Amino acid sequence: MNRVIAIIAASLAVLPVSSHAQQRPDEQNEARRDLRAGNVRSLRDIERRVLPTKPGMQYLGPEYDPSAMVYRLKFIRDGRVSFVDVDARTGQVLGESR
């Protein structure tokens, strides 16, 4: 029994702590490279703009598409997932899908 508890505890220790950890490592590297090159806005800046427009929705995290230079922010409310696509260069919301 103690071994099972130890395995569960070890598994929980490696789970992502923040929404930023949900991005795949290659997405993170591409986003950092584009940010350093001055091609895109920071994810924090984009989140500061978009999250307040989604009251009552839980933010699940971002994905970054380096070829399109678009962030996809994922939200959930009442069991329904929705996405907000944001131009990473300008911060402009491109669209929403459910």
C-alpha positions as CSV (number, residue, x, y, z in Angstrom):
1,M,0.0,0.0,0.0
2,N,2.8,2.4,0.9
3,R,4.5,1.7,-2.4
4,V,1.2,2.6,-4.3
5,I,1.0,5.9,-2.4
6,A,4.7,6.6,-3.2
7,I,4.1,5.9,-6.9
8,I,1.0,8.2,-7.0
9,A,2.9,11.0,-5.2
10,A,5.8,10.7,-7.6
11,S,3.4,10.9,-10.6
12,L,1.8,14.0,-9.2
13,A,5.1,15.7,-8.7
14,V,5.8,15.7,-12.4
15,L,2.5,17.1,-13.5
16,P,2.5,20.7,-14.9
17,V,2.2,23.4,-12.3
18,S,1.2,26.3,-14.6
19,S,-0.6,26.7,-17.9
20,H,2.7,27.6,-19.6
21,A,4.0,24.1,-18.8
22,Q,1.2,22.6,-21.0
23,Q,2.9,23.8,-24.2
24,R,5.1,21.1,-25.8
25,P,8.9,21.9,-25.4
26,D,9.3,22.5,-29.2
27,E,6.4,25.0,-29.1
28,Q,8.0,26.8,-26.2
29,N,11.4,27.0,-28.0
30,E,9.8,28.3,-31.1
31,A,7.8,30.9,-29.2
32,R,10.9,32.0,-27.3
33,R,12.9,32.3,-30.5
34,D,10.2,34.4,-32.2
35,L,9.9,36.6,-29.1
36,R,13.6,37.2,-28.9
37,A,13.6,38.1,-32.6
38,G,10.9,40.7,-31.9
39,N,8.4,38.9,-34.2
40,V,5.7,38.2,-31.6
41,R,4.3,39.6,-28.4
42,S,4.9,37.7,-25.2
43,L,2.4,35.1,-24.1
44,R,1.9,37.1,-20.8
45,D,0.9,40.2,-22.8
46,I,-1.6,38.2,-24.9
47,E,-3.0,36.5,-21.8
48,R,-3.4,39.9,-20.1
49,R,-5.5,41.1,-23.1
50,V,-7.6,38.0,-23.6
51,L,-8.3,36.4,-20.2
52,P,-10.3,39.4,-18.9
53,T,-12.7,39.0,-21.8
54,K,-13.6,35.5,-20.7
55,P,-15.3,35.9,-17.3
56,G,-16.6,32.7,-15.8
57,M,-14.3,30.5,-18.0
58,Q,-11.4,28.5,-16.7
59,Y,-8.2,29.0,-18.7
60,L,-6.6,25.7,-19.5
61,G,-3.5,27.0,-21.3
62,P,-1.9,28.0,-24.6
63,E,-0.6,26.3,-27.7
64,Y,1.7,28.1,-30.2
65,D,1.8,27.5,-33.9
66,P,5.1,28.9,-35.1
67,S,4.3,28.6,-38.8
68,A,1.2,30.7,-38.5
69,M,2.5,32.8,-35.5
70,V,-0.8,32.1,-33.7
71,Y,-1.5,31.4,-30.1
72,R,-4.5,29.2,-29.4
73,L,-5.8,29.8,-25.9
74,K,-8.0,27.0,-24.4
75,F,-10.9,27.6,-22.1
76,I,-13.6,25.5,-20.4
77,R,-17.0,26.3,-18.9
78,D,-19.7,23.9,-17.9
79,G,-17.8,21.1,-19.6
80,R,-17.6,22.8,-22.9
81,V,-14.1,23.6,-24.3
82,S,-13.6,26.6,-26.5
83,F,-10.5,28.1,-28.2
84,V,-9.5,31.6,-28.9
85,D,-7.0,32.1,-31.7
86,V,-4.7,35.2,-31.3
87,D,-2.3,36.6,-33.8
88,A,1.0,36.4,-31.9
89,R,2.4,39.4,-33.7
90,T,-0.3,41.9,-33.0
91,G,-2.3,40.4,-30.1
92,Q,-5.5,40.6,-32.2
93,V,-8.1,37.9,-31.7
94,L,-8.5,36.1,-35.0
95,G,-11.5,33.9,-34.0
96,E,-13.2,31.7,-31.5
97,S,-14.4,28.1,-31.8
98,R,-16.3,25.8,-29.6
